[in-house]
């Protein structure tokens, strides 16, 4: 009987332990995230479990690999250039700064870098919420040069987030106007609602608008804005504490649709 060996690896962001034969062929793998042993051959079931036993913690499910869902098949068929999932927080700004860094010496910091820092802060907070059936997408391009800063998809629903840099400044909100420090008021909430509406049209599902305020010294919103939730970057965890709205299969299907660049071409 061929001697089996266990080889650790990561695939699609999941940690796996592959059970390989002497010639390198895999006959099974163990997904730590799902606690599932996937067998390619039932004939080696006991051998596989025996070699994996030192690595198993608690009960596991054993069986053949699950049949791919339609969402998984769509993801596998997606061309890498059209897949938005690898986008980093602030991807568009990172590319813009790489192409045009601006003058080496400036009297004032480049506002693009402050905006980038805000998107990265929000993106990092959202990425920490990943797991439990939740997915995040960043810097989703829209026609006309616009983009959705962040999209959160999970059992609690879909959320379109706009990151606002307010480093140590007071933020005042009087729908639709948003005032940061001594800057002129700007009708930012119209943009936030518009982004969510466009996302809802693209995904044919309800998308909630969120303004994520980063680093504000004070946040004044006397009346809740219409159809926009205002949260500090430290409170973004509130978005996943709501009860389940979407089924797991719906979440995966929406994520597969949202990560495809072509989904956003006509919104």
ZIWOMO-V235041 format. One record per helix or strand. SS is the DSSP state (alpha for helix, beta for strand). FROM is the first residue (numbers start at 1). TO is the last residue. Records with the same first field share a line. If there is no record, write none. Layout:
BEGIN
SS = FROM-TO, FROM-TO
END
This chain:
BEGIN
beta = 5-11, 14-20, 26-31, 36-39, 61-63, 83-83, 131-131, 134-141, 147-154, 157-165, 170-174, 177-180, 186-186, 207-214, 218-220, 228-232, 260-260
alpha = 42-55, 70-76, 80-82, 91-99, 111-127, 143-145, 188-203, 233-240, 248-258, 261-264
END
